[in-house]
């Protein structure tokens, strides 16, 4: 297994994994224009997103995406982990822990001392994993609004 930053050629596989991730979290996913939109977000003129991939035998079997954000309350920057997903057959092999360690390293380089993320309350395996690696749960309701 190899963990590295995504390359442009990885985008079709990442889009497929995003679809699997959405299905795993019982969400809808429309692949239309996703490759183009992710290209702009990761590789465009003003990239907002960093993407790590887990590669096994030239196939991407997992990914993690994150971005630097600012906390008004803390008056400091932090890393927001948007997604962390591994295909079923790779789970339980320590790859999630390795991905989180890599993100911690990146956070330190970005001068951030905190990582934040969320997971659905029904994803008990993810919750146990995050607790095992030292994650602290903060209960909040997440809202969204289409505009």
Secondary structure, 3 states (H helix, E strand, C coil): CEEEECCHHHHHHHHHHHHHHHHHCCCCCCCCCHHHHHHHHHHCCCCCCEEEEEEECCEEEEEEEEEEEEECCCCEEEEEEEEEEECHHHCCCCHHHHHHHHHHHHHHHCCCCCEECCCCCCCHHHHHHHHHCCCCCCCCCCCCCCC
